[in-house]
Amino acid sequence: MKRTVLQQEIRIMRFEETYSLWTEGRITQEEAARILGVHERSFRRHVNRYIEDGLDGLIDKRLNQASARKAPVDEVMALADQYRDRHHGWNVSHFHDWYQKNGGTRSYTWVKNTLQEKRLVKKAPKRGKHRKRRPALDYAVKMRRFAQQDQLDRVLVAGLLSARQLDRFAIMIVNVHQAADVAGPEQPYGTPQAVIGPVLENFTQIKALLSVKEYRKVKGLEEWTRKCCDDQHEIL
């Protein structure tokens, strides 16, 4: 039984129980509406329909109507036959690229769901806690690490990105750089001191928070950092 149908059956059962309590005078109309989670006017409409048509008056007729957006059966069968006969083994992303290049107008999600319903492709296993989709903020600001198998080089080797997806990714990177503010030549941004200064300032702040013994462990890192800065000074 579909979830929507099950919810409707539960609503009808709750209405019958609440209606009996109301007709027996054990609860008021306001209380009955509150139990059902509806306005009093809605409760009165339900009562009128129940009196006129019985349980049939409580059925949501929209559940029995076919969606105007639902694909025709012959379109679904044609897609399934095409995949089964000529593209068996392709992942959904590659097949959807081919589908759109050949005049297909349905979305990636529709194609994926259709192929899964016909059991032509398997559903992806549930993501582990390290592979759940997360907001970009988690990676860009909170420095959350990508799962190893999701890193770009591994995804490319596995053939999980299509040429179309790579083109879109490249365009996104270009747009980010084009939208970024550019410092003028009179501004200090990008000078060696502007780059190196904040790095060395970290060690000054850390030193004030640590004991002499604790800072000895950090001093080697500070010396190495200063040496790297000196080596890169000409480049910067």
ChimeraX commands (.cxc) that place a marker at each C-alpha (Angstrom):
marker #1 position 0.00,0.00,0.00 radius 0.5
marker #1 position 1.33,3.44,-0.93 radius 0.5
marker #1 position 2.16,5.82,1.89 radius 0.5
marker #1 position -0.42,8.38,0.72 radius 0.5
marker #1 position -3.17,5.75,0.67 radius 0.5
marker #1 position -2.15,4.50,4.11 radius 0.5
marker #1 position -2.25,8.03,5.50 radius 0.5
marker #1 position -5.71,8.51,4.05 radius 0.5
marker #1 position -6.96,5.31,5.71 radius 0.5
marker #1 position -5.57,6.50,9.03 radius 0.5
marker #1 position -7.24,9.91,8.63 radius 0.5
marker #1 position -10.61,8.25,7.93 radius 0.5
marker #1 position -10.28,6.03,11.00 radius 0.5
marker #1 position -9.42,9.01,13.19 radius 0.5
marker #1 position -12.34,10.96,11.78 radius 0.5
marker #1 position -14.80,8.13,12.53 radius 0.5
marker #1 position -13.58,7.90,16.12 radius 0.5
marker #1 position -13.68,11.67,16.60 radius 0.5
marker #1 position -17.08,11.94,14.90 radius 0.5
marker #1 position -18.53,9.34,17.29 radius 0.5
marker #1 position -17.22,11.24,20.32 radius 0.5
marker #1 position -18.67,14.49,18.94 radius 0.5
marker #1 position -22.13,13.03,18.14 radius 0.5
marker #1 position -22.25,11.52,21.62 radius 0.5
marker #1 position -21.64,14.97,23.08 radius 0.5
marker #1 position -18.40,13.95,24.76 radius 0.5
marker #1 position -16.34,16.60,22.96 radius 0.5
marker #1 position -17.13,19.93,21.36 radius 0.5
marker #1 position -16.75,20.77,17.69 radius 0.5
marker #1 position -13.68,22.86,18.51 radius 0.5
marker #1 position -12.08,19.94,20.36 radius 0.5
marker #1 position -12.90,17.55,17.51 radius 0.5
marker #1 position -11.24,19.88,15.00 radius 0.5
marker #1 position -8.17,20.17,17.25 radius 0.5
marker #1 position -7.88,16.38,17.53 radius 0.5
marker #1 position -7.92,16.06,13.73 radius 0.5
marker #1 position -5.55,18.98,13.29 radius 0.5
marker #1 position -7.95,20.99,11.11 radius 0.5
marker #1 position -9.96,24.19,11.37 radius 0.5
marker #1 position -13.54,24.03,12.63 radius 0.5
marker #1 position -14.81,24.94,9.15 radius 0.5
marker #1 position -12.90,22.01,7.68 radius 0.5
marker #1 position -14.36,19.69,10.32 radius 0.5
marker #1 position -17.89,20.86,9.43 radius 0.5
marker #1 position -17.22,20.21,5.74 radius 0.5
marker #1 position -16.01,16.70,6.55 radius 0.5
marker #1 position -19.12,16.09,8.61 radius 0.5
marker #1 position -21.41,17.24,5.79 radius 0.5
marker #1 position -19.63,15.00,3.27 radius 0.5
marker #1 position -19.77,12.08,5.67 radius 0.5
marker #1 position -23.50,12.55,6.19 radius 0.5
marker #1 position -24.20,12.87,2.45 radius 0.5
marker #1 position -21.82,10.23,0.98 radius 0.5
marker #1 position -20.59,8.14,3.91 radius 0.5
marker #1 position -16.93,7.10,3.87 radius 0.5
marker #1 position -16.70,7.82,0.14 radius 0.5
marker #1 position -17.13,11.51,0.94 radius 0.5
marker #1 position -13.90,11.47,2.94 radius 0.5
marker #1 position -11.75,9.97,0.20 radius 0.5
marker #1 position -9.28,12.31,-1.44 radius 0.5
marker #1 position -10.17,11.88,-5.11 radius 0.5
marker #1 position -6.80,13.32,-6.18 radius 0.5
marker #1 position -5.14,10.05,-5.18 radius 0.5
marker #1 position -7.01,8.22,-7.93 radius 0.5
marker #1 position -6.27,10.75,-10.66 radius 0.5
marker #1 position -3.32,10.23,-12.98 radius 0.5
marker #1 position -0.83,13.08,-12.95 radius 0.5
marker #1 position -0.84,15.22,-16.08 radius 0.5
marker #1 position 2.96,15.10,-15.95 radius 0.5
marker #1 position 3.14,11.31,-15.82 radius 0.5
marker #1 position 4.97,9.83,-18.78 radius 0.5
marker #1 position 2.95,7.67,-21.20 radius 0.5
marker #1 position 3.47,3.93,-20.89 radius 0.5
marker #1 position 4.93,3.66,-24.40 radius 0.5
marker #1 position 7.60,6.27,-23.54 radius 0.5
marker #1 position 8.59,4.37,-20.41 radius 0.5
marker #1 position 8.77,1.07,-22.34 radius 0.5
marker #1 position 10.78,2.65,-25.16 radius 0.5
marker #1 position 13.34,3.99,-22.68 radius 0.5
marker #1 position 13.62,0.65,-20.89 radius 0.5
marker #1 position 13.99,-1.26,-24.20 radius 0.5
marker #1 position 16.63,1.18,-25.44 radius 0.5
marker #1 position 18.72,0.74,-22.31 radius 0.5
marker #1 position 18.22,-3.02,-22.15 radius 0.5
marker #1 position 19.04,-3.69,-25.83 radius 0.5
marker #1 position 21.78,-1.16,-26.60 radius 0.5
marker #1 position 23.15,0.42,-23.45 radius 0.5
marker #1 position 23.08,-2.31,-20.84 radius 0.5
marker #1 position 25.82,-1.75,-18.26 radius 0.5
marker #1 position 26.05,2.02,-18.76 radius 0.5
marker #1 position 25.78,4.11,-15.63 radius 0.5
marker #1 position 22.76,6.39,-15.44 radius 0.5
marker #1 position 24.77,9.58,-15.92 radius 0.5
marker #1 position 26.31,8.44,-19.22 radius 0.5
marker #1 position 22.99,7.05,-20.45 radius 0.5
marker #1 position 21.18,10.29,-19.58 radius 0.5
marker #1 position 23.78,12.28,-21.54 radius 0.5
marker #1 position 23.15,10.06,-24.57 radius 0.5
marker #1 position 19.37,10.31,-24.00 radius 0.5
marker #1 position 19.39,14.12,-24.05 radius 0.5
marker #1 position 21.70,14.33,-27.07 radius 0.5
marker #1 position 19.17,12.20,-28.95 radius 0.5
marker #1 position 16.18,14.40,-28.16 radius 0.5
marker #1 position 15.17,13.20,-24.71 radius 0.5
marker #1 position 13.48,15.83,-22.56 radius 0.5
marker #1 position 13.06,14.07,-19.22 radius 0.5
marker #1 position 15.23,14.87,-16.20 radius 0.5
marker #1 position 18.11,12.77,-14.90 radius 0.5
marker #1 position 16.04,11.82,-11.84 radius 0.5
marker #1 position 13.13,10.59,-14.00 radius 0.5
marker #1 position 15.46,8.47,-16.12 radius 0.5
marker #1 position 17.18,7.04,-13.04 radius 0.5
marker #1 position 13.92,6.22,-11.26 radius 0.5
marker #1 position 12.45,4.64,-14.40 radius 0.5
marker #1 position 15.47,2.37,-14.92 radius 0.5
marker #1 position 15.46,1.42,-11.24 radius 0.5
marker #1 position 11.74,0.59,-11.28 radius 0.5
marker #1 position 12.37,-1.69,-14.27 radius 0.5
marker #1 position 15.28,-3.23,-12.35 radius 0.5
marker #1 position 17.72,-2.37,-15.12 radius 0.5
marker #1 position 20.07,-0.52,-12.78 radius 0.5
marker #1 position 20.64,-1.05,-9.09 radius 0.5
marker #1 position 20.02,1.57,-6.45 radius 0.5
marker #1 position 23.21,2.99,-4.99 radius 0.5
marker #1 position 23.97,1.74,-1.47 radius 0.5
marker #1 position 23.18,4.07,1.38 radius 0.5
marker #1 position 25.98,6.55,1.93 radius 0.5
marker #1 position 28.12,6.18,5.03 radius 0.5
marker #1 position 28.49,9.09,7.41 radius 0.5
marker #1 position 31.64,10.22,5.56 radius 0.5
marker #1 position 29.92,10.18,2.15 radius 0.5
marker #1 position 26.70,12.02,2.91 radius 0.5
marker #1 position 26.00,15.06,0.77 radius 0.5
marker #1 position 26.87,18.13,2.77 radius 0.5
marker #1 position 26.64,21.87,2.13 radius 0.5
marker #1 position 29.61,23.40,0.33 radius 0.5
marker #1 position 30.15,25.50,3.47 radius 0.5
marker #1 position 31.30,22.38,5.31 radius 0.5
marker #1 position 34.18,21.91,2.89 radius 0.5
marker #1 position 35.00,25.52,1.99 radius 0.5
marker #1 position 34.92,27.01,5.50 radius 0.5
marker #1 position 34.81,24.22,8.07 radius 0.5
marker #1 position 37.60,22.35,6.22 radius 0.5
marker #1 position 35.75,19.03,6.26 radius 0.5
marker #1 position 37.73,16.45,4.30 radius 0.5
marker #1 position 36.31,14.74,1.23 radius 0.5
marker #1 position 36.04,10.97,1.36 radius 0.5
marker #1 position 38.97,9.46,-0.57 radius 0.5
marker #1 position 36.70,7.80,-3.13 radius 0.5
marker #1 position 34.98,11.15,-3.86 radius 0.5
marker #1 position 38.15,13.08,-4.69 radius 0.5
marker #1 position 38.34,14.31,-8.27 radius 0.5
marker #1 position 41.31,12.22,-9.42 radius 0.5
marker #1 position 39.71,8.98,-8.20 radius 0.5
marker #1 position 36.33,9.85,-9.67 radius 0.5
marker #1 position 38.00,10.50,-13.03 radius 0.5
marker #1 position 39.91,7.21,-12.97 radius 0.5
marker #1 position 36.69,5.35,-12.12 radius 0.5
marker #1 position 34.95,6.96,-15.12 radius 0.5
marker #1 position 32.17,8.42,-13.00 radius 0.5
marker #1 position 32.25,11.86,-14.66 radius 0.5
marker #1 position 31.00,12.49,-18.16 radius 0.5
marker #1 position 32.52,15.03,-20.56 radius 0.5
marker #1 position 29.45,17.21,-20.08 radius 0.5
marker #1 position 29.91,17.24,-16.30 radius 0.5
marker #1 position 33.59,18.14,-16.64 radius 0.5
marker #1 position 32.71,21.02,-18.96 radius 0.5
marker #1 position 30.17,22.33,-16.45 radius 0.5
marker #1 position 32.73,22.02,-13.65 radius 0.5
marker #1 position 35.31,23.97,-15.65 radius 0.5
marker #1 position 32.77,26.72,-16.38 radius 0.5
marker #1 position 31.94,26.98,-12.67 radius 0.5
marker #1 position 35.63,27.44,-11.80 radius 0.5
marker #1 position 36.05,30.09,-14.50 radius 0.5
marker #1 position 32.99,31.97,-13.23 radius 0.5
marker #1 position 34.32,31.95,-9.66 radius 0.5
marker #1 position 37.63,33.46,-10.75 radius 0.5
marker #1 position 35.97,36.02,-13.00 radius 0.5
marker #1 position 33.70,37.16,-10.17 radius 0.5
marker #1 position 36.55,37.47,-7.65 radius 0.5
marker #1 position 37.76,40.94,-6.74 radius 0.5
marker #1 position 41.18,41.87,-8.12 radius 0.5
marker #1 position 43.52,44.06,-6.09 radius 0.5
marker #1 position 45.05,47.05,-7.83 radius 0.5
marker #1 position 48.83,47.55,-8.09 radius 0.5
marker #1 position 48.74,50.26,-5.39 radius 0.5
marker #1 position 47.27,47.84,-2.81 radius 0.5
marker #1 position 49.47,45.66,-0.55 radius 0.5
marker #1 position 47.64,42.40,-1.31 radius 0.5
marker #1 position 49.89,39.78,-2.84 radius 0.5
marker #1 position 53.19,41.29,-1.69 radius 0.5
marker #1 position 55.64,38.96,0.10 radius 0.5
marker #1 position 54.95,40.63,3.43 radius 0.5
marker #1 position 51.17,40.40,2.97 radius 0.5
marker #1 position 51.47,36.67,2.27 radius 0.5
marker #1 position 54.12,35.73,4.82 radius 0.5
marker #1 position 53.20,38.16,7.62 radius 0.5
marker #1 position 49.99,36.45,8.82 radius 0.5
marker #1 position 51.75,33.07,8.79 radius 0.5
marker #1 position 54.56,34.27,11.05 radius 0.5
marker #1 position 52.09,36.16,13.23 radius 0.5
marker #1 position 50.52,32.81,14.11 radius 0.5
marker #1 position 53.74,31.72,15.81 radius 0.5
marker #1 position 53.92,34.96,17.80 radius 0.5
marker #1 position 50.39,34.39,19.11 radius 0.5
marker #1 position 51.04,30.72,19.85 radius 0.5
marker #1 position 54.24,31.53,21.74 radius 0.5
marker #1 position 52.31,33.73,24.18 radius 0.5
marker #1 position 49.97,30.82,24.99 radius 0.5
marker #1 position 52.55,28.07,25.55 radius 0.5
marker #1 position 55.19,27.38,28.13 radius 0.5
marker #1 position 58.84,27.42,27.10 radius 0.5
marker #1 position 58.92,23.63,27.13 radius 0.5
marker #1 position 55.80,23.34,25.00 radius 0.5
marker #1 position 57.00,25.94,22.52 radius 0.5
marker #1 position 60.22,24.01,21.85 radius 0.5
marker #1 position 58.06,21.49,20.01 radius 0.5
marker #1 position 56.72,24.26,17.78 radius 0.5
marker #1 position 59.99,26.12,17.28 radius 0.5
marker #1 position 61.27,23.66,14.67 radius 0.5
marker #1 position 58.12,24.25,12.62 radius 0.5
marker #1 position 58.59,28.02,12.94 radius 0.5
marker #1 position 62.20,27.83,11.73 radius 0.5
marker #1 position 61.19,25.64,8.79 radius 0.5
marker #1 position 58.39,28.08,7.90 radius 0.5
marker #1 position 60.75,31.07,7.96 radius 0.5
marker #1 position 63.22,29.21,5.74 radius 0.5
marker #1 position 60.45,28.37,3.24 radius 0.5
marker #1 position 59.34,32.00,3.25 radius 0.5
marker #1 position 62.88,33.16,2.52 radius 0.5
marker #1 position 63.22,30.63,-0.29 radius 0.5
marker #1 position 59.95,31.74,-1.88 radius 0.5
marker #1 position 60.50,35.47,-1.42 radius 0.5
marker #1 position 61.69,36.02,-5.00 radius 0.5
marker #1 position 58.76,34.12,-6.43 radius 0.5
marker #1 position 56.26,36.10,-4.39 radius 0.5
marker link #1:1,2 radius 0.2
marker link #1:2,3 radius 0.2
marker link #1:3,4 radius 0.2
marker link #1:4,5 radius 0.2
marker link #1:5,6 radius 0.2
marker link #1:6,7 radius 0.2
marker link #1:7,8 radius 0.2
marker link #1:8,9 radius 0.2
marker link #1:9,10 radius 0.2
marker link #1:10,11 radius 0.2
marker link #1:11,12 radius 0.2
marker link #1:12,13 radius 0.2
marker link #1:13,14 radius 0.2
marker link #1:14,15 radius 0.2
marker link #1:15,16 radius 0.2
marker link #1:16,17 radius 0.2
marker link #1:17,18 radius 0.2
marker link #1:18,19 radius 0.2
marker link #1:19,20 radius 0.2
marker link #1:20,21 radius 0.2
marker link #1:21,22 radius 0.2
marker link #1:22,23 radius 0.2
marker link #1:23,24 radius 0.2
marker link #1:24,25 radius 0.2
marker link #1:25,26 radius 0.2
marker link #1:26,27 radius 0.2
marker link #1:27,28 radius 0.2
marker link #1:28,29 radius 0.2
marker link #1:29,30 radius 0.2
marker link #1:30,31 radius 0.2
marker link #1:31,32 radius 0.2
marker link #1:32,33 radius 0.2
marker link #1:33,34 radius 0.2
marker link #1:34,35 radius 0.2
marker link #1:35,36 radius 0.2
marker link #1:36,37 radius 0.2
marker link #1:37,38 radius 0.2
marker link #1:38,39 radius 0.2
marker link #1:39,40 radius 0.2
marker link #1:40,41 radius 0.2
marker link #1:41,42 radius 0.2
marker link #1:42,43 radius 0.2
marker link #1:43,44 radius 0.2
marker link #1:44,45 radius 0.2
marker link #1:45,46 radius 0.2
marker link #1:46,47 radius 0.2
marker link #1:47,48 radius 0.2
marker link #1:48,49 radius 0.2
marker link #1:49,50 radius 0.2
marker link #1:50,51 radius 0.2
marker link #1:51,52 radius 0.2
marker link #1:52,53 radius 0.2
marker link #1:53,54 radius 0.2
marker link #1:54,55 radius 0.2
marker link #1:55,56 radius 0.2
marker link #1:56,57 radius 0.2
marker link #1:57,58 radius 0.2
marker link #1:58,59 radius 0.2
marker link #1:59,60 radius 0.2
marker link #1:60,61 radius 0.2
marker link #1:61,62 radius 0.2
marker link #1:62,63 radius 0.2
marker link #1:63,64 radius 0.2
marker link #1:64,65 radius 0.2
marker link #1:65,66 radius 0.2
marker link #1:66,67 radius 0.2
marker link #1:67,68 radius 0.2
marker link #1:68,69 radius 0.2
marker link #1:69,70 radius 0.2
marker link #1:70,71 radius 0.2
marker link #1:71,72 radius 0.2
marker link #1:72,73 radius 0.2
marker link #1:73,74 radius 0.2
marker link #1:74,75 radius 0.2
marker link #1:75,76 radius 0.2
marker link #1:76,77 radius 0.2
marker link #1:77,78 radius 0.2
marker link #1:78,79 radius 0.2
marker link #1:79,80 radius 0.2
marker link #1:80,81 radius 0.2
marker link #1:81,82 radius 0.2
marker link #1:82,83 radius 0.2
marker link #1:83,84 radius 0.2
marker link #1:84,85 radius 0.2
marker link #1:85,86 radius 0.2
marker link #1:86,87 radius 0.2
marker link #1:87,88 radius 0.2
marker link #1:88,89 radius 0.2
marker link #1:89,90 radius 0.2
marker link #1:90,91 radius 0.2
marker link #1:91,92 radius 0.2
marker link #1:92,93 radius 0.2
marker link #1:93,94 radius 0.2
marker link #1:94,95 radius 0.2
marker link #1:95,96 radius 0.2
marker link #1:96,97 radius 0.2
marker link #1:97,98 radius 0.2
marker link #1:98,99 radius 0.2
marker link #1:99,100 radius 0.2
marker link #1:100,101 radius 0.2
marker link #1:101,102 radius 0.2
marker link #1:102,103 radius 0.2
marker link #1:103,104 radius 0.2
marker link #1:104,105 radius 0.2
marker link #1:105,106 radius 0.2
marker link #1:106,107 radius 0.2
marker link #1:107,108 radius 0.2
marker link #1:108,109 radius 0.2
marker link #1:109,110 radius 0.2
marker link #1:110,111 radius 0.2
marker link #1:111,112 radius 0.2
marker link #1:112,113 radius 0.2
marker link #1:113,114 radius 0.2
marker link #1:114,115 radius 0.2
marker link #1:115,116 radius 0.2
marker link #1:116,117 radius 0.2
marker link #1:117,118 radius 0.2
marker link #1:118,119 radius 0.2
marker link #1:119,120 radius 0.2
marker link #1:120,121 radius 0.2
marker link #1:121,122 radius 0.2
marker link #1:122,123 radius 0.2
marker link #1:123,124 radius 0.2
marker link #1:124,125 radius 0.2
marker link #1:125,126 radius 0.2
marker link #1:126,127 radius 0.2
marker link #1:127,128 radius 0.2
marker link #1:128,129 radius 0.2
marker link #1:129,130 radius 0.2
marker link #1:130,131 radius 0.2
marker link #1:131,132 radius 0.2
marker link #1:132,133 radius 0.2
marker link #1:133,134 radius 0.2
marker link #1:134,135 radius 0.2
marker link #1:135,136 radius 0.2
marker link #1:136,137 radius 0.2
marker link #1:137,138 radius 0.2
marker link #1:138,139 radius 0.2
marker link #1:139,140 radius 0.2
marker link #1:140,141 radius 0.2
marker link #1:141,142 radius 0.2
marker link #1:142,143 radius 0.2
marker link #1:143,144 radius 0.2
marker link #1:144,145 radius 0.2
marker link #1:145,146 radius 0.2
marker link #1:146,147 radius 0.2
marker link #1:147,148 radius 0.2
marker link #1:148,149 radius 0.2
marker link #1:149,150 radius 0.2
marker link #1:150,151 radius 0.2
marker link #1:151,152 radius 0.2
marker link #1:152,153 radius 0.2
marker link #1:153,154 radius 0.2
marker link #1:154,155 radius 0.2
marker link #1:155,156 radius 0.2
marker link #1:156,157 radius 0.2
marker link #1:157,158 radius 0.2
marker link #1:158,159 radius 0.2
marker link #1:159,160 radius 0.2
marker link #1:160,161 radius 0.2
marker link #1:161,162 radius 0.2
marker link #1:162,163 radius 0.2
marker link #1:163,164 radius 0.2
marker link #1:164,165 radius 0.2
marker link #1:165,166 radius 0.2
marker link #1:166,167 radius 0.2
marker link #1:167,168 radius 0.2
marker link #1:168,169 radius 0.2
marker link #1:169,170 radius 0.2
marker link #1:170,171 radius 0.2
marker link #1:171,172 radius 0.2
marker link #1:172,173 radius 0.2
marker link #1:173,174 radius 0.2
marker link #1:174,175 radius 0.2
marker link #1:175,176 radius 0.2
marker link #1:176,177 radius 0.2
marker link #1:177,178 radius 0.2
marker link #1:178,179 radius 0.2
marker link #1:179,180 radius 0.2
marker link #1:180,181 radius 0.2
marker link #1:181,182 radius 0.2
marker link #1:182,183 radius 0.2
marker link #1:183,184 radius 0.2
marker link #1:184,185 radius 0.2
marker link #1:185,186 radius 0.2
marker link #1:186,187 radius 0.2
marker link #1:187,188 radius 0.2
marker link #1:188,189 radius 0.2
marker link #1:189,190 radius 0.2
marker link #1:190,191 radius 0.2
marker link #1:191,192 radius 0.2
marker link #1:192,193 radius 0.2
marker link #1:193,194 radius 0.2
marker link #1:194,195 radius 0.2
marker link #1:195,196 radius 0.2
marker link #1:196,197 radius 0.2
marker link #1:197,198 radius 0.2
marker link #1:198,199 radius 0.2
marker link #1:199,200 radius 0.2
marker link #1:200,201 radius 0.2
marker link #1:201,202 radius 0.2
marker link #1:202,203 radius 0.2
marker link #1:203,204 radius 0.2
marker link #1:204,205 radius 0.2
marker link #1:205,206 radius 0.2
marker link #1:206,207 radius 0.2
marker link #1:207,208 radius 0.2
marker link #1:208,209 radius 0.2
marker link #1:209,210 radius 0.2
marker link #1:210,211 radius 0.2
marker link #1:211,212 radius 0.2
marker link #1:212,213 radius 0.2
marker link #1:213,214 radius 0.2
marker link #1:214,215 radius 0.2
marker link #1:215,216 radius 0.2
marker link #1:216,217 radius 0.2
marker link #1:217,218 radius 0.2
marker link #1:218,219 radius 0.2
marker link #1:219,220 radius 0.2
marker link #1:220,221 radius 0.2
marker link #1:221,222 radius 0.2
marker link #1:222,223 radius 0.2
marker link #1:223,224 radius 0.2
marker link #1:224,225 radius 0.2
marker link #1:225,226 radius 0.2
marker link #1:226,227 radius 0.2
marker link #1:227,228 radius 0.2
marker link #1:228,229 radius 0.2
marker link #1:229,230 radius 0.2
marker link #1:230,231 radius 0.2
marker link #1:231,232 radius 0.2
marker link #1:232,233 radius 0.2
marker link #1:233,234 radius 0.2
marker link #1:234,235 radius 0.2
marker link #1:235,236 radius 0.2
view
